[in-house]
Amino acid sequence: MNKKAFVTKEQIEEIVKKYPTPFHIYDEKGIRENARKLKEAFAWNKGFKEFFAVKATPNPYLLKILQEEGCGTDCSSMTELMLSEALGFGKGDIMFSSNVTPAEEFVKARQVEAYINLDDYTHVEFLEEAAGIPDTIFCRYNPGGTFTLGTDIMDNPGDAKYGLTKEQMIDAFIKLQKKGVKKFGIHSFLASNTVSNEYYPALAKILFELAVELKEKTGANIQYINLSGGVGVPYTPDKEPNDILLIGEGVHKVFDEVLVPAGMGDVSIFTELGRFMLAPYGHLVTKAIHEKHIYKEYIGVDACAVNLMRPAMYGAYHHITVLGKEDAPCDHKYDVTGSLCENNDKFAIDRMLPKIDMGDYLAIHDTGAHGFAMGYNYNGKLKSAELLLKEDGSVEMIRRAETPKDYFATFDFSDILKDMKY
Ligand SMILES: *Cc1c(COP(=O)(O)O)cnc(C)c1O
């Protein structure tokens, strides 16, 4: 696949007059079209709902767009619940899929009438004590072992900290019914960033069969099956994107094979996609400010791992377009680096790119999810602004850049920095 940036050099030259680099920019049109396609893919299921995983991109403006497209939110912390509440997500709109959950977060989740998704058997009593048991509850399933698609090992649930074993699911459902639960949901997240149309159908089969078994063994009324996140995006240009319509059909087929014959055709399908919803619709835009010729060729840019951590943290590939040089031959080999005093602060290693000149703008692709959000403040570097490229072509700032004042704000309890010159 030919990966094209959704902004041009000319657009960026206009934008930087008002908003200097680096910044993340999001494509509203792409976001809306993709959200509509997901809805279409699952239109066969009456109760279908996507709960966007807030941790991927916790920006209220983007959450509003997704809300307008019919999505809810998936939260796992106090601030994510607060953000959802402030934006008017209400009963039935919020999923709380947390783990190692503090008592006060269960209290908040109940207050905003979120669906609570328990990560452990012991959380039944923990929740009861902290906030009481609601009449609808979810439990997160961990099948253990390895998770394979065909011959590919996709991930290792047996090593993952999440979820209940099958025996615990059965016990929990019996116990929760005694405590007054009327409706149940089940959830599982078995592999991350799958670029395969087979993942959701395979996961659906596991969860649908489990639902039938749980119903038989416990008599529980299972109303919701949450396929969680994990549908991925092609970060590298050699991969083809997932076909969400095919994925929806694949889940539909398993639904008809497993749930319908068991008299469970009224079950609602939920998803908690993060990456799939937004990753391709964000770019980190940065300017080349230094070049360095030692044992390798380096291009230094004005963004760093603080703005996008995935390459430093996972060695993740993020495609780079040198804006204005889309059609130039990729005949130069560069390491593209940020300014942290950390040698892993490299957006690309040995990447073939067109010749980069100082002042060139680089669009780093697929930063719309797990991009800005993973940012940190190492080396005292500040987080960038976030901009929205709207459907009419105009640009709106949807988060301002951090200032030194923000960085030092946590010392405002004392006067030790009272002579700070801003
Ligand atoms: C992170 C997360 C998601 C979203 O994952 P993606 O890979 O972005 O789709 C969904 N549900 C839970 C519980 C998560 O932790």
The ligand as an SDF file (V2000), in Angstrom:
LIG
                    3D

 15 15  0  0  0  0  0  0  0  0999 V2000
   -6.0500   -0.5190   25.1930 C   0  0  0  0  0  0  0  0  0  0  0  0
   -7.3650   -1.1540   25.3190 C   0  0  0  0  0  0  0  0  0  0  0  0
   -8.2780   -1.1150   24.2510 C   0  0  0  0  0  0  0  0  0  0  0  0
   -7.9520   -0.5190   22.9150 C   0  0  0  0  0  0  0  0  0  0  0  0
   -6.9490   -1.2120   22.2840 O   0  0  0  0  0  0  0  0  0  0  0  0
   -6.5410   -0.9070   20.7640 P   0  0  0  0  0  0  0  0  0  0  0  0
   -5.3670   -1.7740   20.5280 O   0  0  0  0  0  0  0  0  0  0  0  0
   -6.2110    0.5490   20.7160 O   0  0  0  0  0  0  0  0  0  0  0  0
   -7.7190   -1.2360   19.9310 O   0  0  0  0  0  0  0  0  0  0  0  0
   -9.5250   -1.6760   24.4510 C   0  0  0  0  0  0  0  0  0  0  0  0
   -9.8610   -2.2480   25.6260 N   0  0  0  0  0  0  0  0  0  0  0  0
   -9.0070   -2.3060   26.6650 C   0  0  0  0  0  0  0  0  0  0  0  0
   -9.4510   -2.9520   27.9300 C   0  0  0  0  0  0  0  0  0  0  0  0
   -7.7360   -1.7810   26.5380 C   0  0  0  0  0  0  0  0  0  0  0  0
   -6.8750   -1.8640   27.5640 O   0  0  0  0  0  0  0  0  0  0  0  0
  1  2  1  0
  2  3  1  0
  2 14  2  0
  3  4  1  0
  3 10  2  0
  4  5  1  0
  5  6  1  0
  6  7  2  0
  6  8  1  0
  6  9  1  0
 10 11  1  0
 11 12  2  0
 12 13  1  0
 12 14  1  0
 14 15  1  0
M  END
$$$$
